[in-house]
Amino acid sequence: MKNDNEKYEKELSRIKRNIMEVNKEIESINFKINKFEKEFDWLIANYNQFGVSGSQYDFDKADIQAEKEKLEKLRVDREYLSKRVDHNIESTNEMVEQEYHTLMNRKKGL
């Protein structure tokens, strides 16, 4: 009888630890959800579309592995292209475009 009680007490304490871990995980997830909702307004606006069949947020139809492969290919392409861009020319181009827009705005004001 005493062994059974000890066995049940150990099992009970193990279950209590598991419950505490799950509660901590729930708190952490709720914190992340609140943070994401504040950071990304579109989450709340599109909430009713999540998980709806045929919507852009229907993740059951998505091929995650294919999407990962596409993402990796895009990263490699971006890395390759960033090495080919002359950053001095790029910044000069941005300055010239900005000056052009400033001049056009002044012209409209006249």
MMTF fields as JSON, N, C-alpha, C and O atoms, coordinates in Angstrom:
{
  "mmtfVersion": "1.0.0",
  "mmtfProducer": "UNKNOWN",
  "numBonds": 439,
  "numAtoms": 440,
  "numGroups": 110,
  "numChains": 1,
  "numModels": 1,
  "chainsPerModel": [1],
  "groupsPerChain": [110],
  "chainIdList": ["A"],
  "bondAtomList": [4, 2, 8, 6, 12, 10, 16, 14, 20, 18, 24, 22, 28, 26, 32, 30, 36, 34, 40, 38, 44, 42, 48, 46, 52, 50, 56, 54, 60, 58, 64, 62, 68, 66, 72, 70, 76, 74, 80, 78, 84, 82, 88, 86, 92, 90, 96, 94, 100, 98, 104, 102, 108, 106, 112, 110, 116, 114, 120, 118, 124, 122, 128, 126, 132, 130, 136, 134, 140, 138, 144, 142, 148, 146, 152, 150, 156, 154, 160, 158, 164, 162, 168, 166, 172, 170, 176, 174, 180, 178, 184, 182, 188, 186, 192, 190, 196, 194, 200, 198, 204, 202, 208, 206, 212, 210, 216, 214, 220, 218, 224, 222, 228, 226, 232, 230, 236, 234, 240, 238, 244, 242, 248, 246, 252, 250, 256, 254, 260, 258, 264, 262, 268, 266, 272, 270, 276, 274, 280, 278, 284, 282, 288, 286, 292, 290, 296, 294, 300, 298, 304, 302, 308, 306, 312, 310, 316, 314, 320, 318, 324, 322, 328, 326, 332, 330, 336, 334, 340, 338, 344, 342, 348, 346, 352, 350, 356, 354, 360, 358, 364, 362, 368, 366, 372, 370, 376, 374, 380, 378, 384, 382, 388, 386, 392, 390, 396, 394, 400, 398, 404, 402, 408, 406, 412, 410, 416, 414, 420, 418, 424, 422, 428, 426, 432, 430, 436, 434],
  "bondOrderList": [1, 1, 1, 1, 1, 1, 1, 1, 1, 1, 1, 1, 1, 1, 1, 1, 1, 1, 1, 1, 1, 1, 1, 1, 1, 1, 1, 1, 1, 1, 1, 1, 1, 1, 1, 1, 1, 1, 1, 1, 1, 1, 1, 1, 1, 1, 1, 1, 1, 1, 1, 1, 1, 1, 1, 1, 1, 1, 1, 1, 1, 1, 1, 1, 1, 1, 1, 1, 1, 1, 1, 1, 1, 1, 1, 1, 1, 1, 1, 1, 1, 1, 1, 1, 1, 1, 1, 1, 1, 1, 1, 1, 1, 1, 1, 1, 1, 1, 1, 1, 1, 1, 1, 1, 1, 1, 1, 1, 1],
  "groupList": [{"groupName": "MET", "atomNameList": ["N", "CA", "C", "O"], "elementList": ["N", "C", "C", "O"], "formalChargeList": [0, 0, 0, 0], "bondAtomList": [1, 0, 2, 1, 3, 2], "bondOrderList": [1, 1, 2], "singleLetterCode": "M", "chemCompType": "L-PEPTIDE LINKING"}, {"groupName": "LYS", "atomNameList": ["N", "CA", "C", "O"], "elementList": ["N", "C", "C", "O"], "formalChargeList": [0, 0, 0, 0], "bondAtomList": [1, 0, 2, 1, 3, 2], "bondOrderList": [1, 1, 2], "singleLetterCode": "K", "chemCompType": "L-PEPTIDE LINKING"}, {"groupName": "ASN", "atomNameList": ["N", "CA", "C", "O"], "elementList": ["N", "C", "C", "O"], "formalChargeList": [0, 0, 0, 0], "bondAtomList": [1, 0, 2, 1, 3, 2], "bondOrderList": [1, 1, 2], "singleLetterCode": "N", "chemCompType": "L-PEPTIDE LINKING"}, {"groupName": "ASP", "atomNameList": ["N", "CA", "C", "O"], "elementList": ["N", "C", "C", "O"], "formalChargeList": [0, 0, 0, 0], "bondAtomList": [1, 0, 2, 1, 3, 2], "bondOrderList": [1, 1, 2], "singleLetterCode": "D", "chemCompType": "L-PEPTIDE LINKING"}, {"groupName": "GLU", "atomNameList": ["N", "CA", "C", "O"], "elementList": ["N", "C", "C", "O"], "formalChargeList": [0, 0, 0, 0], "bondAtomList": [1, 0, 2, 1, 3, 2], "bondOrderList": [1, 1, 2], "singleLetterCode": "E", "chemCompType": "L-PEPTIDE LINKING"}, {"groupName": "TYR", "atomNameList": ["N", "CA", "C", "O"], "elementList": ["N", "C", "C", "O"], "formalChargeList": [0, 0, 0, 0], "bondAtomList": [1, 0, 2, 1, 3, 2], "bondOrderList": [1, 1, 2], "singleLetterCode": "Y", "chemCompType": "L-PEPTIDE LINKING"}, {"groupName": "LEU", "atomNameList": ["N", "CA", "C", "O"], "elementList": ["N", "C", "C", "O"], "formalChargeList": [0, 0, 0, 0], "bondAtomList": [1, 0, 2, 1, 3, 2], "bondOrderList": [1, 1, 2], "singleLetterCode": "L", "chemCompType": "L-PEPTIDE LINKING"}, {"groupName": "SER", "atomNameList": ["N", "CA", "C", "O"], "elementList": ["N", "C", "C", "O"], "formalChargeList": [0, 0, 0, 0], "bondAtomList": [1, 0, 2, 1, 3, 2], "bondOrderList": [1, 1, 2], "singleLetterCode": "S", "chemCompType": "L-PEPTIDE LINKING"}, {"groupName": "ARG", "atomNameList": ["N", "CA", "C", "O"], "elementList": ["N", "C", "C", "O"], "formalChargeList": [0, 0, 0, 0], "bondAtomList": [1, 0, 2, 1, 3, 2], "bondOrderList": [1, 1, 2], "singleLetterCode": "R", "chemCompType": "L-PEPTIDE LINKING"}, {"groupName": "ILE", "atomNameList": ["N", "CA", "C", "O"], "elementList": ["N", "C", "C", "O"], "formalChargeList": [0, 0, 0, 0], "bondAtomList": [1, 0, 2, 1, 3, 2], "bondOrderList": [1, 1, 2], "singleLetterCode": "I", "chemCompType": "L-PEPTIDE LINKING"}, {"groupName": "VAL", "atomNameList": ["N", "CA", "C", "O"], "elementList": ["N", "C", "C", "O"], "formalChargeList": [0, 0, 0, 0], "bondAtomList": [1, 0, 2, 1, 3, 2], "bondOrderList": [1, 1, 2], "singleLetterCode": "V", "chemCompType": "L-PEPTIDE LINKING"}, {"groupName": "PHE", "atomNameList": ["N", "CA", "C", "O"], "elementList": ["N", "C", "C", "O"], "formalChargeList": [0, 0, 0, 0], "bondAtomList": [1, 0, 2, 1, 3, 2], "bondOrderList": [1, 1, 2], "singleLetterCode": "F", "chemCompType": "L-PEPTIDE LINKING"}, {"groupName": "TRP", "atomNameList": ["N", "CA", "C", "O"], "elementList": ["N", "C", "C", "O"], "formalChargeList": [0, 0, 0, 0], "bondAtomList": [1, 0, 2, 1, 3, 2], "bondOrderList": [1, 1, 2], "singleLetterCode": "W", "chemCompType": "L-PEPTIDE LINKING"}, {"groupName": "ALA", "atomNameList": ["N", "CA", "C", "O"], "elementList": ["N", "C", "C", "O"], "formalChargeList": [0, 0, 0, 0], "bondAtomList": [1, 0, 2, 1, 3, 2], "bondOrderList": [1, 1, 2], "singleLetterCode": "A", "chemCompType": "L-PEPTIDE LINKING"}, {"groupName": "GLN", "atomNameList": ["N", "CA", "C", "O"], "elementList": ["N", "C", "C", "O"], "formalChargeList": [0, 0, 0, 0], "bondAtomList": [1, 0, 2, 1, 3, 2], "bondOrderList": [1, 1, 2], "singleLetterCode": "Q", "chemCompType": "L-PEPTIDE LINKING"}, {"groupName": "GLY", "atomNameList": ["N", "CA", "C", "O"], "elementList": ["N", "C", "C", "O"], "formalChargeList": [0, 0, 0, 0], "bondAtomList": [1, 0, 2, 1, 3, 2], "bondOrderList": [1, 1, 2], "singleLetterCode": "G", "chemCompType": "PEPTIDE LINKING"}, {"groupName": "HIS", "atomNameList": ["N", "CA", "C", "O"], "elementList": ["N", "C", "C", "O"], "formalChargeList": [0, 0, 0, 0], "bondAtomList": [1, 0, 2, 1, 3, 2], "bondOrderList": [1, 1, 2], "singleLetterCode": "H", "chemCompType": "L-PEPTIDE LINKING"}, {"groupName": "THR", "atomNameList": ["N", "CA", "C", "O"], "elementList": ["N", "C", "C", "O"], "formalChargeList": [0, 0, 0, 0], "bondAtomList": [1, 0, 2, 1, 3, 2], "bondOrderList": [1, 1, 2], "singleLetterCode": "T", "chemCompType": "L-PEPTIDE LINKING"}],
  "groupTypeList": [0, 1, 2, 3, 2, 4, 1, 5, 4, 1, 4, 6, 7, 8, 9, 1, 8, 2, 9, 0, 4, 10, 2, 1, 4, 9, 4, 7, 9, 2, 11, 1, 9, 2, 1, 11, 4, 1, 4, 11, 3, 12, 6, 9, 13, 2, 5, 2, 14, 11, 15, 10, 7, 15, 7, 14, 5, 3, 11, 3, 1, 13, 3, 9, 14, 13, 4, 1, 4, 1, 6, 4, 1, 6, 8, 10, 3, 8, 4, 5, 6, 7, 1, 8, 10, 3, 16, 2, 9, 4, 7, 17, 2, 4, 0, 10, 4, 14, 4, 5, 16, 17, 6, 0, 2, 8, 1, 1, 15, 6],
  "groupIdList": [1, 2, 3, 4, 5, 6, 7, 8, 9, 10, 11, 12, 13, 14, 15, 16, 17, 18, 19, 20, 21, 22, 23, 24, 25, 26, 27, 28, 29, 30, 31, 32, 33, 34, 35, 36, 37, 38, 39, 40, 41, 42, 43, 44, 45, 46, 47, 48, 49, 50, 51, 52, 53, 54, 55, 56, 57, 58, 59, 60, 61, 62, 63, 64, 65, 66, 67, 68, 69, 70, 71, 72, 73, 74, 75, 76, 77, 78, 79, 80, 81, 82, 83, 84, 85, 86, 87, 88, 89, 90, 91, 92, 93, 94, 95, 96, 97, 98, 99, 100, 101, 102, 103, 104, 105, 106, 107, 108, 109, 110],
  "secStructList": [7, 2, 2, 2, 2, 2, 2, 2, 2, 2, 2, 2, 2, 2, 2, 2, 2, 2, 2, 2, 2, 2, 2, 2, 2, 2, 2, 2, 2, 2, 2, 2, 2, 2, 2, 2, 2, 2, 2, 7, 2, 2, 2, 2, 2, 6, 4, 4, 4, 6, 6, 7, 6, 6, 1, 6, 6, 7, 6, 6, 1, 7, 7, 2, 2, 2, 2, 2, 2, 2, 2, 2, 2, 2, 2, 2, 2, 2, 2, 2, 2, 2, 2, 2, 1, 7, 2, 2, 2, 2, 2, 2, 2, 2, 2, 2, 2, 2, 2, 2, 2, 2, 2, 2, 2, 2, 2, 2, 2, 7],
  "xCoordList": [0.822, 0.0, 0.861, 0.558, 1.952, 2.829, 3.531, 3.696, 3.945, 4.587, 3.622, 4.016, 2.38, 1.375, 1.187, 1.086, 1.14, 0.993, 2.188, 2.014, 3.404, 4.594, 4.57, 4.914, 4.159, 4.078, 3.075, 3.34, 1.934, 0.918, 1.361, 1.063, 2.074, 2.578, 3.594, 3.575, 4.469, 5.445, 4.746, 5.085, 3.768, 3.016, 2.274, 2.229, 1.699, 0.986, 1.932, 1.585, 3.107, 4.052, 4.559, 4.785, 4.737, 5.14, 4.064, 4.367, 2.832, 1.717, 1.612, 1.346, 1.814, 1.773, 2.882, 2.656, 4.077, 5.174, 4.804, 5.029, 4.237, 3.825, 2.787, 2.841, 1.852, 0.817, 1.45, 1.076, 2.408, 3.082, 3.855, 3.847, 4.518, 5.253, 4.306, 4.605, 3.172, 2.199, 1.633, 1.442, 1.364, 0.859, 1.875, 1.5, 3.166, 4.21, 4.266, 4.415, 4.147, 4.171, 2.975, 3.116, 1.807, 0.609, 0.811, 0.452, 1.381, 1.648, 2.606, 2.402, 3.639, 4.622, 3.982, 4.239, 3.161, 2.494, 1.522, 1.464, 0.768, -0.154, 0.594, 0.128, 1.746, 2.562, 3.012, 2.94, 3.477, 3.917, 2.763, 2.938, 1.599, 0.43, 0.09, -0.134, 0.054, -0.239, 0.806, 0.473, 2.063, 3.148, 2.977, 3.101, 2.693, 2.508, 1.298, 1.351, 0.211, -0.98, -0.714, -1.256, 0.107, 0.451, 1.409, 1.325, 2.313, 3.338, 2.817, 3.242, 1.904, 1.407, -0.116, -0.859, -0.564, -1.996, -2.802, -3.967, -2.191, -2.911, -3.361, -4.288, -2.741, -3.164, -4.607, -5.411, -4.917, -6.271, -7.26, -8.374, -6.849, -7.744, -8.1, -9.203, -7.182, -7.407, -7.646, -7.591, -7.907, -8.053, -9.101, -8.895, -10.212, -11.304, -10.979, -11.73, -9.888, -9.515, -8.534, -8.32, -7.94, -6.974, -7.64, -8.637, -7.063, -7.567, -8.786, -9.262, -9.311, -10.47, -10.016, -9.094, -10.656, -10.283, -10.409, -11.436, -9.348, -9.352, -8.848, -8.589, -8.702, -8.198, -6.676, -6.046, -6.103, -4.649, -3.973, -2.761, -4.737, -4.198, -4.61, -4.666, -4.893, -5.218, -3.895, -3.388, -3.349, -2.019, -2.026, -0.963, -3.202, -3.267, -2.871, -2.296, -3.175, -2.874, -1.439, -0.967, -0.75, 0.598, 1.617, 1.557, 2.548, 3.654, 4.844, 5.587, 5.006, 6.011, 7.41, 8.209, 7.718, 9.054, 9.351, 10.454, 8.384, 8.583, 8.78, 9.601, 8.041, 8.179, 9.552, 10.158, 10.038, 11.375, 12.435, 13.381, 12.268, 13.214, 13.19, 14.241, 11.992, 11.882, 12.581, 13.306, 12.354, 12.97, 14.49, 15.18, 15.006, 16.461, 17.021, 18.087, 16.306, 16.751, 16.76, 17.693, 15.735, 15.687, 16.827, 17.4, 17.145, 18.268, 19.585, 20.396, 19.792, 21.014, 21.06, 22.104, 19.941, 19.881, 20.175, 20.926, 19.588, 19.812, 21.286, 21.861, 21.879, 23.296, 24.157, 25.086, 23.845, 24.591, 24.433, 25.409, 23.207, 22.95, 23.552, 24.018, 23.545, 24.101, 25.599, 26.145, 26.261, 27.692, 27.951, 29.034, 26.982, 27.146, 26.773, 27.121, 26.075, 25.623, 26.76, 27.397, 27.006, 27.992, 27.267, 26.432, 27.584, 26.852, 27.066, 26.189, 28.212, 28.436, 27.495, 26.931, 27.331, 26.421, 24.989, 24.204, 24.659, 23.31, 22.998, 21.917, 23.923, 23.662, 23.635, 22.853, 24.484, 24.459, 23.128, 22.561, 22.627, 21.341, 20.218, 19.332, 20.247, 19.229, 19.271, 18.228, 20.48, 20.605, 20.062, 19.384, 20.361, 19.893, 18.367, 17.714, 17.803, 16.343, 15.697, 14.669, 16.287, 15.741, 15.804, 14.857, 16.896, 17.041, 16.023, 15.442, 15.811, 14.833, 13.439, 12.722, 13.057, 11.73, 11.595, 10.528, 12.665, 12.639, 12.411, 11.592, 13.125, 12.981, 11.583, 11.004, 11.052, 9.703, 8.658, 7.698, 8.84, 7.916, 8.002, 6.983, 9.2, 9.368, 8.692, 8.039, 8.852, 8.245, 6.727, 6.091, 6.134, 4.69, 4.241, 3.135, 5.09, 4.766, 4.77, 4.149, 5.464, 5.525, 4.319, 4.147],
  "yCoordList": [-1.203, 0.0, 1.261, 2.232, 1.235, 2.387, 2.633, 3.779, 1.549, 1.679, 2.271, 3.099, 1.857, 2.403, 3.897, 4.668, 4.303, 5.73, 6.525, 7.598, 6.009, 6.699, 6.795, 7.823, 5.707, 5.693, 6.735, 7.46, 6.805, 7.775, 9.207, 10.122, 9.399, 10.73, 11.193, 12.355, 10.306, 10.651, 10.985, 11.954, 10.166, 10.41, 11.737, 12.493, 12.02, 13.279, 14.468, 15.472, 14.374, 15.485, 15.656, 16.782, 14.558, 14.651, 15.352, 16.203, 14.997, 15.617, 17.096, 17.919, 17.449, 18.858, 19.656, 20.784, 19.074, 19.749, 19.962, 21.036, 18.934, 19.061, 20.157, 20.922, 20.23, 21.265, 22.639, 23.563, 22.793, 24.081, 24.464, 25.626, 23.491, 23.766, 24.2, 25.133, 23.526, 23.87, 25.26, 26.031, 25.59, 26.923, 28.004, 29.065, 27.751, 28.709, 28.869, 29.979, 27.761, 27.814, 28.597, 29.357, 28.418, 29.156, 30.653, 31.466, 31.018, 32.429, 33.015, 34.124, 32.267, 32.727, 32.914, 33.91, 31.976, 32.054, 33.23, 33.957, 33.425, 34.561, 35.883, 36.824, 35.966, 37.172, 37.434, 38.563, 36.38, 36.524, 36.93, 37.763, 36.353, 36.706, 38.184, 38.896, 38.637, 40.058, 40.962, 42.003, 40.566, 41.351, 41.423, 42.497, 40.282, 40.254, 41.074, 41.776, 40.996, 41.766, 43.263, 44.022, 43.699, 45.117, 45.511, 46.615, 44.609, 44.913, 44.828, 45.598, 43.901, 43.664, 43.834, 42.922, 45.008, 45.329, 44.38, 44.102, 43.889, 43.02, 41.718, 41.088, 41.285, 40.045, 40.148, 39.238, 41.258, 41.434, 41.643, 41.12, 42.412, 42.693, 41.428, 41.323, 40.474, 39.26, 38.024, 36.902, 38.22, 37.112, 36.092, 34.885, 36.577, 35.662, 34.813, 33.888, 35.097, 34.315, 33.188, 32.307, 33.202, 32.173, 30.802, 30.616, 29.856, 28.493, 28.26, 27.127, 29.276, 29.131, 28.54, 29.052, 27.483, 26.804, 27.748, 28.401, 27.809, 28.642, 30.06, 30.77, 30.495, 31.839, 31.848, 30.793, 33.023, 33.104, 32.605, 32.385, 32.425, 31.932, 30.483, 30.053, 29.742, 28.314, 27.548, 27.216, 27.274, 26.692, 25.185, 24.586, 24.564, 23.13, 22.822, 21.769, 23.73, 23.485, 23.881, 23.554, 24.577, 25.061, 23.924, 23.068, 23.938, 22.987, 23.683, 24.417, 23.443, 24.153, 23.907, 24.84, 22.676, 22.365, 23.121, 23.639, 23.189, 23.928, 25.411, 26.056, 25.96, 27.373, 27.648, 28.686, 26.719, 26.875, 26.88, 27.666, 25.995, 25.935, 27.231, 27.73, 27.779, 29.06, 30.175, 30.985, 30.203, 31.214, 31.116, 32.13, 29.904, 29.729, 30.165, 30.777, 29.854, 30.28, 31.802, 32.384, 32.446, 33.905, 34.513, 35.532, 33.885, 34.377, 34.279, 35.205, 33.159, 32.984, 34.017, 34.626, 34.219, 35.211, 36.616, 37.372, 36.957, 38.276, 38.468, 39.53, 37.445, 37.516, 37.73, 38.537, 37.012, 37.139, 38.548, 39.173, 39.03, 40.352, 41.47, 42.473, 41.308, 42.357, 42.513, 43.599, 41.453, 41.538, 42.245, 42.794, 42.239, 42.836, 44.314, 45.012, 44.795, 46.186, 47.073, 46.791, 48.139, 49.13, 50.076, 50.873, 49.985, 50.734, 52.242, 53.017, 52.667, 54.106, 54.662, 55.744, 53.92, 54.357, 54.348, 55.245, 53.338, 53.241, 54.442, 55.02, 54.825, 55.963, 57.269, 58.165, 57.388, 58.583, 58.684, 59.771, 57.56, 57.527, 57.96, 58.713, 57.501, 57.884, 59.386, 60.03, 59.943, 61.389, 62.188, 63.198, 61.73, 62.435, 62.36, 63.35, 61.191, 61.049, 61.952, 62.576, 62.018, 62.866, 64.341, 65.093, 64.742, 66.124, 66.421, 67.506, 65.467, 65.626, 65.849, 66.755, 65.011, 65.147, 66.486, 67.099, 66.937, 68.228, 69.346, 70.236, 69.306, 70.315, 70.288, 71.339, 69.103, 68.985, 69.55, 70.188, 69.323, 69.881, 71.405, 72.079, 71.949, 73.402, 73.964, 75.006, 73.262, 73.701, 73.744, 74.676, 72.741, 72.718, 73.877, 74.39, 74.293, 75.386, 76.737, 77.683, 76.838, 78.119, 78.258, 79.265],
  "zCoordList": [0.0, 0.0, 0.0, -0.693, 0.795, 0.892, -0.441, -0.857, -1.114, -2.429, -3.45, -4.272, -3.401, -4.316, -4.09, -5.044, -2.822, -2.508, -3.018, -3.596, -2.811, -3.3, -4.823, -5.406, -5.441, -6.912, -7.397, -8.355, -6.739, -7.13, -6.836, -7.603, -5.723, -5.387, -6.43, -6.836, -6.862, -7.896, -9.202, -9.881, -9.534, -10.771, -10.681, -11.652, -9.529, -9.326, -9.439, -10.06, -8.855, -8.934, -10.371, -10.815, -11.092, -12.492, -13.314, -14.151, -13.076, -13.801, -13.443, -14.319, -12.181, -11.772, -12.456, -12.895, -12.547, -13.256, -14.717, -15.275, -15.329, -16.731, -16.91, -17.873, -15.987, -16.048, -15.911, -16.633, -14.994, -14.817, -16.083, -16.489, -16.702, -17.934, -19.051, -19.796, -19.164, -20.197, -19.938, -20.878, -18.682, -18.354, -18.694, -19.192, -18.431, -18.8, -20.31, -20.82, -21.016, -22.47, -23.013, -23.971, -22.409, -22.814, -22.584, -23.436, -21.441, -21.158, -22.19, -22.684, -22.504, -23.486, -24.854, -25.531, -25.257, -26.558, -26.585, -27.576, -25.521, -25.463, -25.53, -26.173, -24.875, -24.941, -26.381, -26.867, -27.054, -28.445, -29.355, -30.243, -29.142, -29.953, -29.776, -30.754, -28.537, -28.275, -28.908, -29.475, -28.812, -29.412, -30.927, -31.517, -31.557, -33.01, -33.435, -34.445, -32.681, -33.024, -32.954, -33.757, -32.013, -31.922, -33.041, -33.579, -33.386, -34.373, -35.808, -36.669, -36.063, -37.42, -37.447, -37.085, -37.88, -37.895, -38.774, -38.489, -39.829, -40.77, -40.131, -40.641, -39.032, -38.377, -37.884, -38.086, -37.241, -36.711, -37.852, -37.819, -38.862, -39.989, -40.768, -41.303, -40.835, -41.623, -40.766, -41.268, -39.488, -38.55, -38.997, -38.868, -39.517, -39.888, -41.111, -41.419, -41.816, -42.995, -42.676, -43.509, -41.491, -41.139, -41.053, -40.355, -41.776, -41.753, -42.626, -42.702, -43.287, -44.15, -45.48, -46.114, -45.889, -47.127, -48.318, -48.502, -49.125, -50.313, -50.095, -51.067, -48.841, -48.594, -48.718, -48.794, -48.737, -48.842, -47.57, -47.561, -46.501, -45.235, -44.966, -43.814, -46.024, -45.919, -45.955, -47.026, -44.779, -44.696, -44.938, -45.097, -44.968, -45.245, -46.684, -46.962, -47.59, -48.998, -49.362, -50.451, -48.469, -48.765, -48.693, -47.81, -49.639, -49.638, -48.982, -49.633, -47.701, -46.907, -47.457, -47.546, -47.825, -48.32, -49.611, -49.783, -50.516, -51.765, -51.49, -52.143, -50.534, -50.175, -49.563, -49.829, -48.748, -48.17, -49.266, -49.223, -50.249, -51.358, -52.164, -52.567, -52.401, -53.112, -52.341, -52.918, -51.029, -50.184, -50.235, -50.344, -50.156, -50.205, -51.551, -51.61, -52.639, -53.968, -54.06, -54.614, -53.526, -53.532, -52.712, -53.095, -51.594, -50.779, -51.545, -51.517, -52.227, -53.01, -54.129, -54.366, -54.82, -55.901, -55.368, -55.984, -54.24, -53.647, -53.287, -53.527, -52.718, -52.356, -53.598, -53.586, -54.658, -55.912, -56.493, -56.909, -56.515, -57.09, -56.24, -56.78, -54.929, -54.076, -54.307, -54.114, -54.713, -55.008, -56.335, -56.541, -57.225, -58.546, -58.584, -59.536, -57.573, -57.559, -57.078, -56.064, -57.81, -57.373, -56.425, -56.851, -55.157, -54.139, -54.253, -53.872, -54.769, -54.954, -56.012, -55.848, -57.091, -58.148, -57.641, -57.95, -56.869, -56.314, -55.418, -55.525, -54.54, -53.652, -54.437, -54.119, -55.464, -56.31, -57.031, -57.141, -57.52, -58.215, -57.273, -57.676, -56.048, -55.072, -54.799, -54.684, -54.694, -54.445, -55.628, -55.443, -56.84, -58.033, -58.121, -58.448, -57.83, -57.86, -56.816, -57.079, -55.656, -54.6, -55.008, -54.775, -55.601, -56.065, -57.168, -57.205, -58.054, -59.126, -58.547, -58.97, -57.568, -56.963, -56.241, -56.263, -55.604, -54.919, -55.942, -55.711, -57.063, -58.095, -58.721, -58.998, -58.937, -59.503, -58.539, -58.969, -57.262, -56.27, -56.239, -56.088, -56.38, -56.437, -57.682, -57.625, -58.814, -60.069, -59.932, -60.423, -59.267, -59.073, -58.213, -58.384, -57.29, -56.385, -57.074, -56.589, -58.203, -58.909, -59.712, -60.399]
}
